[in-house]
Amino acid sequence: MNNVMIFDIETVPDVEAGRRYYELDDLSDKDVAKAMFSIRQQKVGHDFLAHPLHRIVAISIVLATRDHLRVWSLGEPESPEKEIIERFYAGLDKYMPTLVSWNGGGFDLPVLNYRSLLHGVSAERYWDVGDDNRDFRYNNYLGRFHWRHIDLMDVLAGYQMRANAPLDMIATMLGFPGKMGMDGSKVWDTFQAGNIEAIRDYCETDVLNTYLVYLRFELLRGHLTDTAYEIECARLHELLVESGKDHLKEFSKKWKSEEFKLAP
């Protein structure tokens, strides 16, 4: 297996940007966020904020190489956003992995782009389209139909928005745990309560679901045999059981060993 880095981000409203953009100087963070959601709802019919108004509070990773497998969240709970983003791009520079996401092209990467712009984070490898490395001319992280970044939602939907599906639906369909503990709508309240660890744990379970769907996708396109697929699933299960972390062990319990094998 080549180096593969599955990633997911969790965000909260960027209340500082919202305060400036909407001229809400006299409001608390909580009230600014409430106003941001309300304005968005009135404008487009839902309260999911525009990409530039998201602040990243967690990036979780599954890194899979031929000899190594790891799942973790970048930085520490108290790490500033800039540091978390810098660590993400440092991983790209070090491992030059295939990036894998669920809706990463539609959400995660654009948010990372805007936040990098805000903090002045340099990411030469990520932005390379062949100027520095010829191999990136026709296969880079930015090209929608290239393979250095695989947005599984986009690819499996045949690049048709009307065929998009939520990760929880596909993971559950395949017998994987799906959402555990919370969903994205609860992240802001959890953040306000100061429970960053819970957000990081939730993000890690999401990225594990994405990795499991990716393994099935690799089977689908002939990059893994049935036996190799089962070996990779067993390797992940062992990692989770031995992790010593409650949320990872709970994930492994929900994902039963008999489900490593394909349905007849």
N, C-alpha and C positions, 0 to 999 in steps of 0.2 A: 504493500500500500504506500502510495506517495504521501507526503505530508498533507494533512487535511486539518483545517481549523474551522470548526463550526462555531458560530457566534450568535448572540442575541443581546439586545440592549433593553434596559428599562429606563423610562423617563418620567419626569414630573414637569409641571408648567415652569417655564423660566419667568418667574414673577418680576425679576428686575427688567427684563426686556419688555414684558407686558406692561409694567408700570410706566416705562418711558414711551412705548408706542401708543398706548391708549390714554396717556396723561392722567394716571391714577395716583398721583404723588401722595395723597393724604390717606391712602388705604393700607391696611395691614396686608401681609403676604397672603393670608387666607382669603381676604376679601378681594384682593387683586386676582387671584386664581378663579374665584367665583365669578368675577366680572368677565374674565377671559373666556370661561366656559359659556357664559350666557351670551356674550357677543357672538361667539362662534356658532352657537345654536341658532341664533336669530339670522345669521348670515347664510349658513349652508344647510341648516336643518339637522345638524348633529353637533355635539360639543367636543369632537376630537380636534385638538388644536392643529394649526398649520405647522409644518415641519420646523421652521426656524424658531418657534416658540416652545420647543421641547428642550429640557435640560437633562443630560444623561446622568443617572445616579448609579447605574450598574452595567457592566459588560461581562457576560459569562462566556466561557470558552470550553469546548471539548477539543483537545489537541490529540490527533491520532497520527502516529508515525509507525514505521515498520516495527520498531522495538519499544515504543512508548505510548501510553494512553493516560490522559489526565483530564479531569474536569475541575474548574475553579472559576472564581470571579476575580477580575483584575484589581490590583491594589488592595487597600484596606477599606473598611466601612467609612472611615473618615477621610479617605483620599479625595482631593479636589477633582473636579471634572477633567481639567486639563491633564492631570497625571494619568487618569484612567485611559483617556484617549491616546496619550503618548505611548502607554504600554501596549495598547492594541496595535498601533502601527509598528512598534518595535518588534512585535511577534511576526508581522509580515516581513520585515527586513531580515529577521534571523532565519525563519523557516521557509520563506517563499512558498507558502502553502496554497492549496486550493481552498478558497473561502466558500463556506456553505452556510446558507441562511434560509429562513422562511419569511418571505416578503422583505428580505434585506434590500432588494433593489427599489422597492416601493417606499420603504420607511427607514430602516436602520442606517443604510449608507448615506442617503440624503441628510439625515439628521447629523451623522458623523461629519459630513462635509460642512454643514453650517456651523457646527460647534467648533470644528477645527479652524474655520475661518475666524470665528470669534476669538479664540485663544491663540491664534498664530501658530498652530501645530503643523510642522513640516512633515510630509509623508511622500518622499520622492518615489519610492517603489510603488506605492498605491496609485499615484497619478501618472506613472510611466506608460506611455502608449507607443514605445519603440524608440524614443529619442536616446535613451541611455542603454537599453537592452533590446536588441533586434527581436528577440523571442517574444517581446511584449507588443510588437507591432500588430499582430493578428490574433493575439490571445492575451488580453489584459484584464485587470479588475474592473474596468469601466464599461467595457462593451457588453451590451445586454445579451448578445448571442454568443459570447465567448465563454470559456470554461474555467477561467481562473476564479471567477465568482459564480457559484451555482445558486440561484434563487429557486429553491425547490418548488415553492408555490407557483412561481411564474412558469417554470419549465413544465411541471406536471399539468398545468392548465393549458399547455400549448400556446402560451403567450396571449391567451384570450381572457380578458378581465372578467367576463361573465362566467367563466369556468373556475374562478378562484375559489379556494376552500380554506377555512381556518385550520390551523395546525391541530387544534384539539380534536376536530372531527376526523382528520386523516389518521392521527396517532391512535385514537380510540378504535377506529375501523380496523387498524392493523393489529390490535391487541396490545398496544403500548399504554402506559399509564395515563397519558393526556394531562390536562391541567390538574395541579395539585396545590391545595392551600389557599390560592387566591387567583385572581385574574388581573389583567391590566387595569381594569376600572378601579381596582382597590389600591393601586400603588401610591397614589397621591395621599390618601388617608393614612396609609401605613407609613409613608415618609413623614407626614406631619406628626405622627405619634413617635417619631424618632427610631423606628424599628428598621434600620437599613439592612440588618442581617436577614430579616424575613424577605425583603425584596431580593437580595442576592440569592438566597436559597430558592426562591420561586424562579428566578431567572435561570439558575442552573438546571432545574427540572425541565424548563422549556427547551433549553439547549440540548438536553439529553433526549427529549422526544424528537427534536430535529435530527440528531445524530442517528437515531434508530430508523427514522424515515429515510435518511441518506443511505444507510446500509442496504435497505430494501431497494432503493433506487439503483445502487450499484449492482445489485443482483439483477434488476430489471434490464439494465443495459449491458449485461454480460461481463462486467468487470469483477464480479465475485461469483464463484461457484456456490452451490447449495452448502457444501461442506465449509468453504471459506466464510460464508455468511454466518453459519452457526458458530464457527470459531471466534469471529469478531464479537458476536453477541455474548458468548461465554466469557470472553476477555473483559467486556464491559461489566457484566454481572459480577465477576470476581472483584473488579475494582470498586464497585459500589458497596458490596458486602464488607470489604476490608477497609472502607474509607474512614470508619469511626464517626461519620456525620449522620445525624438522625434523618435528615431529609433525603439523603442519598440511599440510606438503608431502607427507608420507607418506599422510595421509588423502586428499589429492587424487589421488595415484597409484593408490590402491586403488579410488577412485571414478572410473572411466574416463569420458572425455568422451562416448563413444557412449551412455552410460547416461543422459544428460540427456534424451534423447527417450523417450517412452512406449513400452512394449511394444506391438507391433501386435495 
